[in-house]
């Protein structure tokens, strides 16, 4: 940590552009975010180039400066001061510029007509919400990665409205998109998977590699644990025993729905603490909690091991009206649909249709959007029919009989007012519950029921990945460390972009973490994880990144100070939408109209509710469905 990363664009752990933004915001008459993008309503962008958020590094996502107003509103401490009436009147104001908000803006204009005037407000300094693009330039090499939402998941299960938006309105050719992923790109290097057993938990640092096709019986002999633990892991992955003989399919699924996966692993499969240590976090990627608070039924439905002997039909448990486990309905057409920057590509496609002159490619298609350059200074041009105003936090939204609705927001320390015929609240439900004062108490409480899943997506640009090649590994699992592991990127070739994949060329490594508090109910775990995340300075994230990568690959020549060129930490203290589970949420067993998320999405006058919280499902198509419902109400 004492050795600085060469060419690092950080200033005390904060992106230089963000630091410049803070300085600029404090000076009257200067542009917000160190740019000449519209400072206040009606201002035009000037000659100086606007900031380019996708390329900013350091602490990103929900970074300092993006949440202070919302927290003050929640706590009753926000003092708006004098509110400047901008005299701006819109057909629609959308609060929240994520995928749901952008989709709502697009769908509204699609049905209301191209002359409809729309304003999109977002508290972050980039559009897309969790659909965030991370962009690095190492020499002349462009590297891309997702800073949030990853892929288009199981499109065969999407509603017609969501699928039409994706394939017809945005023109995404799923079959062609799938072909852009080059599964064999690393084949010539014979790379393998590995696990780092760290000294703090296992006594000494040990990198254990699993050879392709190696049996579990062979692999476990290398693990630093006792014979009983090794035997339990073999059993987990090979058992064909029916642990519930004589019970029907429905009876087995009901038991699994009410049993934590960890309990199932301990009591039925026989895993002990050491064996559990290397598998208990495998559920983090979907739910943000360990196996202690994931129902065994959900683990089974998403392909976790230990269930092969139960003979379960590939259908949901009929007793719950359960979580929409779309994986059970997957068909052969559901492959891996992935853009190199994740679903930020969809956000960019939506923006290209809303503000056509934003990109340097006129009306880019799904291939061109990957390398199209956005001019952020054009997003809020007064001549636009659609304006996107970033770094702007709504603090009050209310109905107005004369004008439809009034929206008050804060930007760069000042307060502004706009009016609209209708408003879509596409921000998180918890935020909307404090911002819309007319909400009935029952609805406000329902909005606060779900607790978003905290998560971190860190992206590390490297000068080369020779150390990976020497170790012959593509991914390293770190089950007992802060980040769950790190690995080389998926290689794609799409339009003019091709992800480099030779060891001597730059690359971008991905790490993820979902802080939680095992033993507590899911919502309490998410709250604890969020509190931990917002307290972590960038230096702590950087230390964890350097530490895990150096321990795993140091013996193969990896040097963090030399090999890392930049780090972007996408901190999402409020990440995935909360998904109900059969362990902690009795409401799951109610008819859908009676569940909190359904109560929360009721319109209030000319104010409609969107975002994936309204579906209690943290996926792109849920965001699209919520947008469609909100726009249908207003129109």
C-alpha positions in Angstrom: 0.0 0.0 0.0 3.0 2.3 0.4 3.8 2.0 -3.3 1.6 4.2 -5.5 -0.1 2.8 -8.6 1.5 4.5 -11.6 -0.9 6.6 -13.6 -3.6 6.2 -11.0 -6.3 8.8 -11.4 -7.0 9.1 -7.7 -6.7 11.9 -5.1 -6.8 10.4 -1.6 -8.9 7.5 -2.8 -11.5 9.7 -4.7 -11.7 10.2 -8.4 -10.0 13.4 -9.4 -13.0 14.5 -11.4 -15.2 14.0 -8.3 -12.8 16.1 -6.2 -13.0 18.8 -8.9 -16.7 18.6 -8.8 -16.8 19.4 -5.1 -14.5 22.4 -5.6 -16.6 23.6 -8.6 -19.9 23.3 -6.7 -18.6 25.6 -4.0 -17.8 28.4 -6.4 -20.8 30.5 -7.6 -21.2 30.5 -11.3 -19.1 27.4 -12.0 -20.4 24.3 -13.6 -21.3 21.3 -11.4 -19.1 18.2 -11.7 -16.1 20.2 -13.0 -17.8 20.7 -16.3 -19.8 23.2 -18.3 -22.8 20.9 -18.5 -26.0 22.8 -17.6 -25.5 24.2 -14.1 -29.0 25.2 -13.5 -32.2 25.1 -15.6 -31.9 26.9 -18.9 -28.1 27.1 -19.0 -26.3 25.8 -22.1 -23.2 23.8 -22.1 -20.1 25.8 -23.0 -16.9 25.1 -24.9 -15.1 23.1 -22.2 -15.7 19.4 -22.5 -18.2 17.9 -20.0 -17.1 15.2 -17.6 -17.1 11.6 -18.8 -18.3 9.5 -15.8 -17.7 6.0 -17.3 -14.0 6.6 -17.3 -13.7 8.0 -13.8 -12.0 5.7 -11.3 -11.7 5.5 -7.6 -14.9 5.2 -5.4 -17.9 5.2 -7.8 -21.5 3.9 -7.7 -23.2 5.5 -4.7 -20.2 7.7 -3.9 -20.0 10.7 -1.5 -22.1 13.5 -2.9 -24.9 11.4 -4.3 -26.8 10.4 -1.1 -26.4 13.2 1.5 -29.6 15.0 0.4 -31.7 11.8 0.5 -30.3 10.9 3.9 -31.1 14.4 5.3 -34.7 14.1 3.9 -35.1 10.7 5.5 -33.8 12.0 8.9 -36.0 15.2 8.7 -32.9 17.3 8.6 -33.0 18.7 5.1 -33.3 22.5 4.8 -34.0 23.4 1.1 -33.6 27.1 1.6 -35.0 29.3 -1.1 -36.4 27.2 -4.0 -35.8 28.7 -7.5 -38.9 28.2 -9.7 -37.4 27.3 -13.1 -40.7 27.9 -14.9 -40.1 24.6 -16.6 -43.2 22.6 -17.5 -43.0 19.1 -18.8 -45.4 16.4 -19.8 -43.5 14.0 -17.6 -40.9 14.2 -15.0 -39.1 10.9 -14.1 -37.3 10.7 -10.8 -34.6 8.2 -11.2 -32.5 7.7 -14.3 -31.9 3.9 -14.1 -33.2 1.4 -16.5 -36.7 1.7 -15.2 -36.7 5.5 -15.4 -35.2 5.6 -18.8 -37.6 3.0 -20.0 -40.5 5.0 -18.6 -39.4 8.1 -20.4 -39.0 6.2 -23.7 -42.4 4.4 -23.4 -44.2 7.6 -22.5 -43.0 9.4 -25.6 -43.6 6.3 -27.7 -47.3 6.5 -26.8 -47.8 10.2 -26.1 -45.9 11.3 -29.3 -42.4 12.7 -30.1 -43.4 16.2 -29.1 -43.9 15.2 -25.4 -41.4 17.0 -23.2 -39.7 14.8 -20.5 -37.2 15.6 -17.7 -35.3 12.8 -16.1 -33.7 13.6 -12.7 -31.0 11.4 -11.1 -29.0 11.8 -7.9 -25.9 10.1 -9.4 -23.5 11.7 -11.9 -24.2 9.1 -14.5 -27.3 7.7 -16.1 -28.3 4.0 -15.9 -28.5 3.6 -12.1 -27.0 0.2 -11.3 -26.5 -0.4 -15.1 -23.1 1.3 -14.9 -20.4 1.3 -17.5 -16.7 1.1 -16.4 -14.2 2.2 -19.0 -10.5 2.1 -18.8 -7.8 3.2 -21.2 -4.4 1.5 -20.8 -2.2 3.0 -23.4 -4.2 2.8 -26.6 -6.2 -0.2 -25.4 -9.9 0.3 -24.4 -11.2 -1.9 -21.7 -14.8 -2.2 -20.7 -16.6 -3.8 -17.8 -19.9 -3.7 -16.0 -20.1 -1.7 -12.8 -23.5 -3.2 -12.0 -26.2 -5.1 -13.8 -24.4 -7.8 -15.7 -26.5 -9.7 -18.3 -29.8 -10.2 -20.0 -31.2 -13.1 -17.9 -33.6 -15.8 -19.2 -35.4 -13.7 -21.8 -37.8 -16.5 -22.6 -39.6 -15.7 -19.3 -39.9 -11.9 -20.0 -43.3 -10.4 -20.5 -44.2 -9.4 -24.1 -43.9 -5.7 -23.2 -40.4 -6.1 -21.7 -39.2 -8.3 -24.6 -40.6 -5.9 -27.2 -38.8 -3.0 -25.7 -35.5 -5.0 -25.8 -35.8 -6.5 -29.2 -38.1 -4.3 -31.2 -37.6 -0.8 -29.8 -33.9 -1.1 -29.0 -33.3 -3.6 -31.7 -31.2 -6.0 -29.7 -30.7 -9.3 -31.7 -30.3 -11.8 -28.9 -29.0 -14.7 -31.1 -26.4 -12.4 -32.6 -25.5 -10.9 -29.2 -24.9 -14.4 -27.8 -22.5 -15.1 -30.7 -20.3 -12.1 -29.6 -19.2 -14.1 -26.5 -16.0 -16.0 -27.4 -16.1 -19.0 -25.1 -12.8 -20.4 -26.4 -10.8 -17.2 -26.2 -8.5 -18.5 -23.4 -8.5 -22.2 -24.6 -4.9 -22.1 -25.9 -3.6 -21.1 -22.4 -5.1 -24.1 -20.6 -6.3 -22.0 -17.7 -7.9 -23.5 -14.6 -9.9 -22.4 -11.6 -8.2 -22.1 -8.2 -9.0 -21.3 -4.5 -6.9 -19.3 -2.2 -7.0 -20.6 1.4 -5.7 -17.6 3.4 -3.5 -17.8 6.4 -5.9 -16.1 8.8 -8.5 -18.9 8.4 -6.4 -21.9 7.3 -3.0 -21.4 8.9 -1.0 -20.5 5.8 -1.7 -19.1 2.4 -2.2 -21.9 -0.1 -3.4 -21.6 -3.7 -5.1 -24.9 -4.7 -5.9 -25.5 -8.4 -8.5 -27.8 -9.7 -7.6 -29.4 -13.0 -10.3 -29.5 -15.8 -12.4 -32.6 -15.3 -10.7 -33.5 -12.0 -13.0 -35.5 -9.8 -14.0 -34.2 -6.4 -12.5 -37.3 -4.8 -9.1 -36.2 -6.2 -9.5 -32.5 -5.7 -10.4 -32.6 -2.0 -7.1 -34.4 -1.2 -5.3 -31.0 -1.8 -7.5 -29.0 0.5 -6.2 -28.0 4.0 -8.9 -29.7 6.0 -9.6 -32.9 7.8 -10.7 -36.2 6.2 -14.3 -35.7 7.5 -14.6 -32.3 5.8 -13.2 -33.7 2.6 -15.5 -36.6 2.6 -18.5 -34.2 3.2 -17.5 -32.1 0.1 -17.3 -35.2 -2.1 -20.7 -36.3 -0.8 -22.2 -32.8 -1.5 -21.2 -33.0 -5.1 -21.8 -36.7 -5.9 -24.7 -37.8 -3.6 -27.7 -39.5 -5.1 -29.4 -40.2 -1.8 -33.1 -39.2 -1.3 -33.1 -37.5 2.1 -36.9 -37.5 2.2 -37.9 -41.0 1.1 -41.6 -41.6 0.8 -42.6 -37.9 0.4 -44.2 -36.4 -2.7 -42.6 -33.8 -4.8 -44.7 -31.0 -3.3 -44.0 -32.2 0.3 -40.2 -32.2 -0.4 -40.4 -28.7 -1.9 -42.4 -27.4 1.1 -39.7 -28.7 3.5 -37.0 -27.2 1.4 -38.8 -23.9 1.2 -38.8 -23.7 5.0 -35.3 -25.0 5.6 -32.2 -22.8 5.3 -29.7 -24.2 2.8 -27.0 -24.3 5.5 -29.2 -26.4 7.7 -29.8 -28.8 4.9 -26.1 -29.0 4.2 -25.3 -29.7 7.8 -28.1 -32.0 8.7 -28.7 -34.0 5.5 -25.4 -33.8 3.6 -23.2 -33.7 6.7 -21.0 -30.7 6.1 -19.0 -29.3 9.0 -17.6 -25.8 9.5 -14.5 -26.3 7.3 -16.5 -27.8 4.4 -19.1 -25.1 4.7 -16.5 -22.4 4.6 -15.8 -22.9 0.9 -19.4 -23.2 -0.3 -21.5 -21.0 2.1 -21.0 -17.8 0.1 -21.9 -19.4 -3.3 -25.4 -17.9 -2.8 -24.1 -14.3 -2.5 -24.3 -13.5 -6.1 -28.0 -13.9 -6.3 -29.3 -13.0 -2.8 -26.4 -11.2 -1.1 -26.5 -13.5 1.9 -24.8 -16.8 2.8 -26.4 -20.2 2.8 -27.8 -19.5 6.3 -30.6 -17.3 5.0 -31.3 -18.8 1.6 -34.1 -21.4 1.4 -32.9 -24.8 0.3 -35.7 -24.7 -2.3 -34.1 -21.6 -3.9 -30.7 -23.2 -3.7 -32.0 -26.2 -5.5 -33.8 -24.1 -8.2 -30.7 -22.2 -9.0 -28.4 -25.2 -9.4 -26.6 -25.4 -6.0 -25.3 -28.9 -5.2 -26.7 -31.6 -2.9 -30.2 -32.3 -4.4 -29.6 -34.8 -7.2 -31.1 -37.7 -5.2 -34.4 -36.0 -4.4 -35.9 -36.6 -7.8 -37.6 -33.2 -7.9 -39.6 -32.1 -10.9 -38.3 -29.0 -12.6 -41.2 -26.8 -11.4 -41.7 -24.3 -8.6 -43.2 -25.2 -5.3 -46.9 -24.6 -5.8 -47.6 -23.7 -2.1 -45.9 -20.3 -2.1 -46.9 -18.4 -5.1 -43.2 -18.3 -4.6 -40.4 -16.1 -5.7 -40.3 -16.1 -9.5 -37.6 -18.6 -10.0 -37.3 -18.0 -13.7 -34.4 -20.4 -14.0 -37.0 -23.2 -13.6 -38.8 -22.0 -16.8 -35.6 -21.6 -18.9 -35.7 -22.9 -22.4 -33.0 -23.8 -24.9 -33.2 -20.3 -26.3 -31.9 -18.9 -22.9 -28.2 -18.6 -23.5 -25.7 -16.1 -22.1 -26.6 -12.7 -23.4 -23.9 -10.2 -22.4 -22.5 -6.8 -23.4 -18.9 -6.1 -22.4 -20.2 -3.2 -20.2 -23.2 -5.2 -19.0 -26.7 -3.8 -19.3 -25.3 -0.3 -19.3 -25.5 -0.9 -23.0 -29.3 -0.9 -22.7 -29.3 2.3 -20.7 -27.1 3.9 -23.4 -29.4 2.7 -26.2 -32.4 4.2 -24.4 -30.5 7.5 -24.0 -29.6 7.5 -27.7 -33.3 7.3 -28.5 -34.3 9.9 -25.9 -31.6 12.5 -26.7 -30.5 11.6 -30.2 -27.4 13.8 -30.5 -25.8 12.5 -27.3 -23.6 10.0 -29.0 -21.0 10.5 -31.8 -22.8 7.8 -33.8 -26.3 8.9 -35.1 -28.9 6.5 -33.6 -26.4 3.7 -32.8 -27.5 0.1 -33.0 -26.8 -2.5 -30.3 -23.3 -3.2 -31.8 -22.3 0.4 -32.3 -23.4 1.5 -28.8 -20.5 -0.3 -27.2 -17.9 2.1 -28.6 -20.1 5.1 -29.2 -18.9 8.1 -27.2 -21.4 10.1 -25.2 -21.2 13.8 -24.8 -22.7 14.4 -21.3 -22.9 18.1 -22.0 -25.8 17.5 -24.4 -28.0 15.6 -21.9 -29.6 18.7 -20.4 -29.6 21.1 -23.4 -32.6 23.4 -23.2 -33.4 22.6 -26.9 -34.0 18.9 -26.1 -37.5 17.5 -26.0 -36.0 15.1 -23.4 -33.6 16.4 -20.8 -31.5 14.3 -18.4 -30.3 16.2 -15.4 -27.7 14.4 -13.3 -26.5 15.0 -9.8 -30.0 16.2 -9.0 -31.9 14.7 -6.0 -35.6 15.1 -5.7 -36.6 16.0 -2.1 -40.4 16.6 -2.6 -42.9 15.4 -5.2 -46.6 16.3 -4.8 -49.7 16.5 -6.8 -50.9 20.0 -7.9 -54.5 20.3 -9.1 -53.6 23.0 -11.5 -50.4 21.7 -13.1 -50.5 17.9 -12.4 -47.5 17.6 -10.1 -44.7 19.7 -8.7 -41.2 18.3 -8.2 -38.6 20.0 -6.0 -35.0 18.9 -6.3 -31.5 19.8 -5.0 -28.4 20.3 -7.2 -25.0 21.5 -6.2 -26.4 22.9 -2.9 -29.3 24.8 -4.4 -33.0 24.0 -4.7 -35.1 24.1 -7.8 -38.8 23.5 -8.8 -40.3 22.1 -12.0 -43.8 21.1 -12.9 -45.3 18.3 -15.0 -48.5 16.7 -16.0 -47.3 13.5 -14.4 -44.4 12.0 -12.5 -42.9 8.5 -12.5 -41.0 7.7 -9.3 -38.4 5.4 -10.7 -36.1 5.8 -7.7 -35.9 3.2 -4.9 -39.1 2.7 -3.0 -37.5 3.7 0.3 -36.6 7.1 -1.1 -40.0 7.7 -2.6 -41.6 6.9 0.7 -40.0 10.1 2.2 -40.2 12.3 -0.9 -43.9 11.9 -1.7 -45.7 13.4 1.4 -49.2 12.4 0.1 -48.6 8.7 0.4 -51.0 6.9 2.8 -49.2 5.6 5.9 -49.8 2.0 4.9 -48.2 2.6 1.5 -45.2 4.4 2.9 -44.6 1.5 5.3 -44.9 -1.0 2.4 -42.3 1.0 0.5 -39.9 0.7 3.4 -40.4 -3.1 3.8 -37.8 -4.2 1.2 -34.2 -3.5 2.0 -31.9 -3.4 -1.0 -29.0 -5.8 -1.2 -25.6 -4.1 -0.6 -22.9 -5.1 -3.0 -19.5 -4.0 -4.4 -18.3 -4.5 -7.9 -14.6 -3.7 -8.1 -12.8 -3.5 -11.5 -9.0 -3.5 -11.8 -7.2 -2.5 -14.9 -3.9 -4.4 -15.4 -1.0 -3.7 -17.8 -1.0 -7.4 -18.6 -2.1 -10.7 -17.2 1.1 -12.7 -17.5 0.9 -13.7 -13.8 -2.4 -15.5 -14.5 -0.9 -17.2 -17.5 2.1 -18.4 -15.5 -0.2 -19.7 -12.8 -2.5 -21.1 -15.5 -5.6 -19.8 -13.7 -8.5 -17.7 -15.0 -10.3 -17.2 -11.7 -9.3 -17.5 -8.1 -11.9 -18.0 -5.4 -11.2 -16.4 -2.0 -13.9 -17.8 0.3 -12.6 -16.4 3.6 -11.6 -12.9 2.4 -13.6 -9.7 1.9 -14.0 -10.2 -1.9 -15.3 -13.6 -2.9 -12.8 -14.0 -5.7 -11.3 -12.4 -8.8 -11.0 -13.4 -12.4 -10.3 -12.5 -16.0 -13.1 -11.0 -18.1 -15.5 -12.7 -20.5 -14.1 -12.1 -24.0 -16.5 -10.5 -26.4 -16.1 -9.1 -30.0 -18.9 -6.8 -30.8 -18.9 -4.0 -33.4 -15.6 -2.2 -33.2 -14.8 -3.5 -29.8 -12.7 -6.6 -29.0 -11.6 -7.5 -25.4 -7.9 -8.2 -25.5 -7.1 -11.8 -24.4 -3.4 -12.3 -24.9 -1.3 -12.4 -21.7 1.0 -9.6 -22.7 -2.0 -7.2 -23.3 -4.0 -5.2 -20.8 -7.1 -6.6 -19.2 -9.6 -5.8 -16.5 -10.1 -8.1 -13.5 -13.5 -8.3 -11.7 -14.1 -8.7 -8.0 -17.3 -8.7 -6.0 -18.4 -8.6 -2.4 -21.8 -8.6 -0.6 -21.2 -7.6 3.0 -23.7 -9.2 5.4 -24.2 -10.4 8.9 -24.8 -14.1 9.1 -27.4 -15.3 11.6 -29.8 -12.4 11.2 -32.9 -12.3 9.0 -32.2 -11.2 5.4 -33.4 -7.6 5.7 -31.3 -7.1 8.9 -28.3 -8.6 7.2 -28.7 -6.1 4.3 -28.9 -3.2 6.7 -25.8 -4.3 8.5 -23.9 -4.7 5.2 -25.0 -1.3 4.1 -23.8 0.3 7.2 -20.4 -1.4 6.8 -20.1 -0.3 3.2 -20.8 3.4 3.7 -18.1 3.5 6.4 -15.4 1.9 4.2 -12.9 4.4 2.7 -11.5 3.7 -0.7 -8.1 2.7 0.8 -9.8 -0.3 2.5 -11.1 -1.6 -0.7 -7.8 -1.0 -2.5 -6.0 -2.9 0.3 -8.3 -5.9 0.0 -7.8 -6.0 -3.7 -4.0 -5.7 -3.6 -3.9 -8.3 -0.7 -6.0 -11.0 -2.3 -4.4 -10.7 -5.7 -0.8 -10.5 -4.4 -1.3 -13.5 -2.1 -2.7 -15.6 -4.9 -0.4 -14.6 -7.7 2.7 -13.1 -6.1 4.6 -16.3 -6.6 3.9 -16.0 -10.3 5.3 -12.5 -10.6 2.2 -10.4 -9.8 3.2 -7.0 -8.4 0.2 -4.7 -7.5 2.2 -1.5 -7.6 3.6 -2.3 -11.0 0.8 -4.3 -12.7 -2.3 -2.3 -11.6 -3.0 0.8 -13.6 -6.4 1.8 -12.2 -9.1 0.7 -9.8 -12.8 1.5 -9.9 -14.9 0.4 -6.9 -18.6 0.5 -7.7 -20.1 0.7 -4.2 -23.8 0.0 -4.2 -24.9 0.3 -0.5 -28.4 0.1 -2.0 -28.0 -2.6 -4.6 -30.3 -5.3 -5.8 -34.0 -5.0 -5.3 -35.1 -7.0 -2.3 -36.6 -10.4 -3.3 -39.0 -12.1 -0.8 -38.0 -15.5 0.5 -39.9 -18.3 2.2 -37.7 -18.1 5.4 -38.2 -14.5 6.4 -41.2 -13.1 4.5 -44.6 -14.3 5.5 -46.0 -11.9 2.9 -44.8 -14.3 0.3 -47.6 -16.6 1.1 -50.3 -13.9 0.6 -52.0 -13.2 -2.8 -49.8 -10.9 -4.7 -52.0 -7.8 -4.4 -51.6 -8.0 -0.6 -47.8 -8.2 -0.6 -45.9 -5.0 0.4 -44.3 -4.4 -3.0 -47.8 -4.5 -4.6 -49.2 -2.1 -2.1 -46.2 0.1 -2.5 -46.7 0.6 -6.3 -50.2 2.0 -6.2 -50.3 5.4 -8.0 -51.1 8.5 -6.0 -52.9 11.0 -8.2 -50.6 11.9 -11.1 -47.6 10.2 -9.4 -46.9 6.6 -10.6 -44.4 4.2 -9.2 -41.8 2.3 -11.2 -38.3 0.6 -10.6 -37.5 -3.0 -9.8 -38.5 -2.6 -6.2 -42.1 -2.4 -7.5 -41.7 -6.0 -8.7 -39.5 -7.2 -5.7 -37.2 -8.6 -8.3 -33.8 -7.3 -9.1 -33.6 -8.0 -12.8 -33.7 -5.8 -15.9 -37.1 -7.1 -17.2 -38.6 -6.3 -13.8 -37.5 -2.7 -14.2 -39.0 -2.6 -17.7 -42.3 -4.1 -16.5 -42.6 -1.6 -13.7 -42.0 1.3 -16.2 -44.7 -0.1 -18.5 -47.2 -0.2 -15.7 -46.4 3.3 -14.5 -46.7 4.8 -17.9 -49.9 3.0 -18.6 -51.4 4.6 -15.5 -50.4 8.1 -16.5 -51.6 7.8 -20.1 
